[in-house]
């Protein structure tokens, strides 16, 4: 399976389940509560990129209450929902691995449940891109894989979905190798499947 075919599975899947997935997301889940620890570190009006923003709810919506937020997602259905549900943010329909924003554009980059759907061979390059997009001392809050999974396609809310990620230790090494200082790393249970866990990392650009 090529990288393009893997990404087409993800794009078609999230197009198909856009409304259904939106209904599962809440502001009070443990993963979303982590946003507070980023928000307190940023000045009001900061420029924030939400990479893999989906429908914009709840993450982009929460961030937009205090910051200037740009959301990026390559699912047309998700972006259409986001523009309707979070009109105060800006949205771009694009593959987040192909972002063309200038270097030093953002005070923070947030990415929830998106990197884990990208072939893991591309993760280092993506993290390095986030580093370049950040202003000096900018922050990332990232959802990464907790276990070693090269390629996996399974049913997700009734549609095929693709996942790929490294284990937690490898992911932390990648974050540091790209120039970030890790502030904390936490294992958080998946809000849809409590048996599954994800590695959330808050880090700062050196």
N, C-alpha and C positions, 0 to 999 in steps of 0.2 A: 504494500500500500504506500503510495507516495504521500509526501507532506500535504500536497494540494488535496488529495482525496480524503485524508484525515480531517482537514479543516472543513471540507464540504459537508462531512457528517455532522460536525459541530454546528455549522451555520444553518443547515437544513433542520437540524434537531431543535435549535432554539427558535427558529422561525415558526416551527410547528407547535411548540408548547409555550409560546410567549405569554399568553394570558394565564395558562395553567400554572406556570412557574411563578408568575407575579403573585398569585394567590397564596403561595407558600411562604412568602417573605414577610418578616415582621421586624419592627424596630427594637423589640426587647430581647431578641435572641443573643446568646453569649458572644457570637462572632461580631454582630453589629455593635454591641456595647463597647467593643475595643476601639471604635472610632473616637470615643471620648478622649482617649489617651493621646491621639494625634491632634485632635481639635485644640486641646489646651496648649499645645506647643506652637500653634500658628497664629499670626496676627490676623485680626479681622480684615476681610477683603483679600486674603491670600489667594494666589492662583493655584488651583488644584486640578490634577488630571485624574479622572476615574477611568482606568483602563479595563475594558470589558464591563461596561456599565450596565448592560442589559436594559431593563425597563426603566432604570433610574431610581427604582424603589427597592429598598429604603436608602441605599448608600448615597447616591447622588443627591437625593432630596435632603437628607440630613446635612451633608456638607454644604449645600447651597444656602442654608440658613445663615451661614456666616462668611462664606467664601465665594469667589468667582470660579465656577466649576465648568470644566470641559469634559464631557463624557464621550468615550469612543467605544463602538461595538460594531462588528461586521454583520450582525443580524438586522436586516431591514425591519422586520416585525418588531424587534425589541426597541430599536431606535425610534420607530413610529410611536410606540407606547411612551417612551421616555420624553419625547418632545411634547406629548399631550399631558403627561403627569407631572413633569418638572419643567415648566416653561421658563423658569428663571435661569436655567443652565443652558449652555451651548452643547450641541451634540454633533458628532461627526461619524458617519457610517464608513468605517475603514477597518482593515485588519490591523490589530494593535502591534503586530510585529513589523509593520511597514509605516509607522508614524513618521511624519515629516516636519514636526514642529521644530523650531530652532533650538539649539542648545541653550540651557539656562532659562527655560521658559516658565518653569513651575516651582512653587514652594514645596509642593508635595505631590507624590503619585500614590494613588490607592488602587489596588486590584484585588477584587474578591471573586473567587471561583472562576477565574479565566485562564490563568497561566497553566493550571492543571489540565486544560483541554488543548494545549499546544504541544506538538512533539517535543520531547524533552531535550533533544539535540539543539533546539533553538532557544532554550531558556537562558543560557549564559549571554548570548547576544542580546536578548530582550532586556535582561537586567542591566547590561552595560548601556543600552539605549536609555533606560530610565535614569541611570546615573548622569548621562550627558544632558538629558532634558531638565534635570534639576538645577536650580540655583545653588550657589555655595551654601552648605549647611542645610540643604533641603532634606525632606524626609520621604521614606517609602513605608507604606503599610501594605503587606503582601500576604495573600493566601497561597501557600505552596503545599506540595505533597508531603505526606508523613511517611510513606512507604515507597519501596522500589517497584515501579510499574512501567515497563517499557512501552507497551501498547495494549490498550484494552478497549473493546467496543461492547457495550452492554445496553440493555433497555434502561431508559431513564424517563419516567413519567409517560411511558407508552411510545417513546421514540428511540431510535438508535442514538447513542452518544459515545464519543471517544474521549479517553483520558490517557495522559502520559506524564509521569513525574519521577523524580529521584526520591531517595529516602531523606529524612529530615537532616541528618548530618551532612550529606552531600549538598543539600540546598543551602544550608547555613554557610558552608565553605564557598559556594558560588557567590552568595551575597557579599561575603567579605572580600573575595578575590576581585570583585567588580569595584571595590573601593569604599564600600559602606561599613560603618561601625554599627554593629547590632546592639540595640538598646535592650530589647527583650525578644524572646521567642517562646511561643506557647502553643501547646496542643489543644485544639478546640474540637469538640464533638460536632459532627455535621448536623445541621438543624433538621434535615429530612431523614437521615439515617444515623441514629445515635451510635451505631456500631462503628461507623466510619469516623476518622479524625483527620484534621488538616493542621498543618503547621502555619501559624500566623507569626509574622516577623515585622517588628517596627525597627527601622534602621535609619541612620543619618549619613548623608554624604560628607566625606572628609573635606 
